[in-house]
């Protein structure tokens, strides 16, 4: 299991994000943007080779995202109404994600096998996301998914339960 790191602030919002290893060597670049249909986030090697991409294929409160490797669609996911915003299923890859948008702690499973886990850490006195990916070949797809999760976490696109304010009347004694 290899550990990768990205600066936490603006992970999915910057024009280019660097993903580094434990020794601070740049391993990947993430580029792209979100918000409109067909917007894309791409994962590239240091030499510029495109490894994986995730495209937003629909709009709305629960947009759909398609994952590609070498130009071939390998999976898709979206949030579903009535399902926790912190549980997702990636069709095509048969990956199940469970976690927490607030502290960015996620686990991704393929059956019972751990594919990736994430979490917020502090490195060099700065907030970072740590990615631990079981197989190096899965890293680009995992980073694509993490970019969407981070976007949801930092833009407030959570599915919240409505808050109810209960006013308790104080009893009066005459």
C-alpha positions, 0 to 999 in steps of 0.5 A: 500500500503506497501513501500519496499526499495532496494539499487539503486546501483547494485539492479539487478547485485549483487549475493544477494539483500535485500529488506527491509521495512520502518523500515529496516527489511529484507522482501525478498532476490533476487538472480540470474543472467542475460545474457543467456537463462534460467538465472533466478532471484528469490525472496525468503522470509527471511526463504528461501522460493521461492516465484517467479522467472523470467526466460530469455527465449530468447536472442537477442535485445528484449529478452523474460522473463517468470514469475513463481509462485510456479513453474507455469508460470503466465506471460511473457513480452518482448520489441517490436520493434517500441514500447517505451522501457518504455511501456511494457505489461505483458501477462498472468497477463494483467499488463501494465507498463509505466515509465522512465528507467533513474530515475526508475519511473514506474507505473504498472497497472491492468486495471485502478488499480495501482499494483505498483509504483517505484522511486529513493529516498535517504535513509540514505544518499544513493540512493535507489529504493522505491517500493509501491505495492498495494497488498502484494501478488503481491510484489514478481512478481513486484520485479521480473519485477523491476529486469529486468527494473533495469538491462536494466536501468543500462546496457544501454540496452535502445532502443535509437533513432539514434542521428543525428549531423547537421552541419550548414554551416556559411554563408560567406559575400564577 
